[in-house]
């Protein structure tokens, strides 16, 4: 897992080899749910890009933070699952979403809740 420091928030990506990472990126702009008064729902898309393009000038580090508690899935399974997500779009509520949820699920499966 790659943790990228972006000012007041962290962006997460999964390194898949040859300089590439898979991560989620926003699509369009936030929308307001019917019952709320602020923009809290975002569409995100899973993309595969070069790590150097994703990090730009931001600080980053490898952070496999749950390895001490969980056994990662087999590398081939992680990469196959991640590549199967490329191009998929998802919707999430910014108040309910943890930045590392997507890549953590790919690395550890259902071991981390």
C-alpha positions as CSV (number, residue, x, y, z in Angstrom):
1,X,0.0,0.0,0.0
2,X,1.2,3.5,-0.9
3,X,0.2,6.4,1.4
4,X,0.4,9.8,-0.3
5,X,0.3,12.9,1.9
6,X,-1.8,15.6,0.3
7,X,-1.9,18.5,2.7
8,X,-4.9,17.8,5.0
9,X,-5.7,14.3,3.8
10,X,-4.0,11.1,2.7
11,X,-4.5,9.5,-0.7
12,X,-3.9,5.7,-1.0
13,X,-2.9,3.5,-3.9
14,X,-2.0,-0.1,-4.4
15,X,1.4,-0.8,-6.1
16,X,1.0,-3.5,-8.8
17,X,4.5,-3.5,-10.3
18,X,6.4,-1.9,-13.2
19,X,5.9,1.6,-11.6
20,X,2.1,1.4,-11.7
21,X,-0.5,1.8,-8.9
22,X,-4.2,1.3,-8.8
23,X,-6.3,3.9,-6.9
24,X,-9.5,5.7,-6.9
25,X,-10.0,9.2,-8.4
26,X,-13.0,11.6,-8.3
27,X,-15.3,11.7,-11.2
28,X,-17.2,15.0,-11.8
29,X,-18.1,17.1,-8.7
30,X,-19.8,16.3,-5.4
31,X,-23.5,16.2,-5.3
32,X,-25.9,16.8,-2.4
33,X,-28.0,13.9,-1.1
34,X,-31.7,14.8,-0.9
35,X,-31.7,15.0,2.9
36,X,-28.5,17.0,3.4
37,X,-27.7,20.6,2.7
38,X,-24.0,20.1,1.7
39,X,-22.2,18.2,-1.1
40,X,-21.2,14.9,0.5
41,X,-21.7,12.3,-2.2
42,X,-18.8,11.7,-4.6
43,X,-18.4,9.4,-7.7
44,X,-15.0,7.8,-7.8
45,X,-13.4,5.7,-10.6
46,X,-10.7,3.0,-10.2
47,X,-7.7,3.8,-12.4
48,X,-4.3,2.5,-13.1
49,X,-1.5,5.1,-13.4
50,X,2.2,5.4,-13.0
51,X,3.1,6.0,-9.4
52,X,5.2,9.1,-10.3
53,X,2.2,10.6,-12.0
54,X,-0.1,10.0,-9.0
55,X,2.3,11.4,-6.4
56,X,3.5,14.4,-8.3
57,X,5.5,16.4,-5.7
58,X,3.7,15.0,-2.7
59,X,5.4,13.0,0.0
60,X,4.7,9.3,0.0
61,X,5.7,6.0,1.7
62,X,4.9,2.3,1.6
63,X,2.5,1.7,4.5
64,X,1.3,-1.9,4.8
65,X,-0.2,-0.9,8.2
66,X,-2.2,-4.0,8.9
67,X,0.5,-6.6,8.1
68,X,1.3,-7.0,11.8
69,X,-2.4,-8.0,12.4
70,X,-3.4,-9.7,9.1
71,X,-1.8,-11.8,6.4
72,X,-2.0,-10.2,3.0
73,X,-3.6,-12.2,0.3
74,X,-1.4,-13.8,-2.3
75,X,0.2,-11.2,-4.6
76,X,-1.3,-12.6,-7.8
77,X,-4.8,-12.6,-6.2
78,X,-4.3,-9.0,-5.0
79,X,-3.2,-7.8,-8.5
80,X,-5.9,-9.8,-10.3
81,X,-8.7,-8.3,-8.1
82,X,-7.3,-4.8,-8.4
83,X,-7.0,-5.0,-12.2
84,X,-10.5,-6.4,-12.4
85,X,-11.7,-3.1,-10.7
86,X,-10.1,-0.8,-13.3
87,X,-12.7,1.5,-14.9
88,X,-15.4,0.7,-12.3
89,X,-17.2,3.7,-10.8
90,X,-18.5,3.8,-7.2
91,X,-20.4,6.3,-5.1
92,X,-19.5,7.2,-1.6
93,X,-20.4,9.6,1.2
94,X,-17.4,11.7,2.2
95,X,-18.4,11.5,5.9
96,X,-18.6,7.6,5.8
97,X,-15.5,6.8,3.6
98,X,-12.1,6.0,4.8
99,X,-9.4,6.9,2.3
100,X,-7.6,3.5,2.5
101,X,-10.8,1.3,2.4
102,X,-10.5,0.3,-1.2
103,X,-6.8,-0.7,-1.3
104,X,-7.0,-2.3,2.2
105,X,-9.8,-4.5,1.0
106,X,-7.7,-5.5,-2.0
107,X,-4.6,-6.4,0.1
108,X,-6.3,-8.1,3.0
109,X,-9.7,-9.2,1.8
110,X,-12.3,-9.3,4.6
111,X,-9.7,-9.6,7.4
112,X,-9.8,-5.9,8.2
113,X,-13.1,-4.3,9.2
